[in-house]
Amino acid sequence: MKLRCIHVLAIVATALLTGCASVREVQSTVQSYSTLGALPAPPTYRLEVLPSQREAQTHFAAIESQAQQALGRVGLQRDDSRASLIVQIGADARYARDYAAWPYYDRWGGPRWGWGVGYGRGWGMGFGGSFMFDGPPLEYYRAVSIVMRNATTQQIVYETSAQRQDVWTDDPAIFGILFDAALTGFPNPPKGSRVVRTTIGPVQQDGAPAQPPAQAAPAAQATPATPAPAR
């Protein structure tokens, strides 16, 4: 009897440990537009930082670093003095209780956005919310964007964005995952909206990944985006 109890406890402990360090899949909705036929020669860019981003440099520096790493993974290197492309990046962070996706709580409601910050063509922050005793889980909205212009003609040659909303987040690493997703298929991404899945993990109990995220799945393997069914 004692041996059986010990065996059962061992199984339970293993299950708990597995749950504390599990692999997580991040699904990002991506939309890209490109007139590039190949990597520019040389494959270099200059990062154009907006005045609002400079003012928020303490917070924006981590996002800028994530973007530069993602650009490097698709073959682009920052070289401000010899740039073929001019790159602008943006990021947005908010949270919400999505009543539309959880009709059990409020059949008349929609997403109710709370505090957030954004770094793009201007950025801002605000506070909001409501007092409640019961409601759907708090969901975190994160989004990034990249715009590339030809350094000589100033014409936009590449535009892409990625966004996700989930009950889990890991800032600022989640922005790196989104930048990777936004750049899948570069410089010739598929047209239209698509879903890119990125596997990260194992994930510790506090939600932070124990190792760097795996590379985002190629855009060619992505599936068309579909609205999430009501829960």
Order of alpha helices (4+ residues) and beta strands (2+ residues): alpha-beta-beta-alpha-alpha-beta-beta-beta-beta-beta-beta-alpha-beta
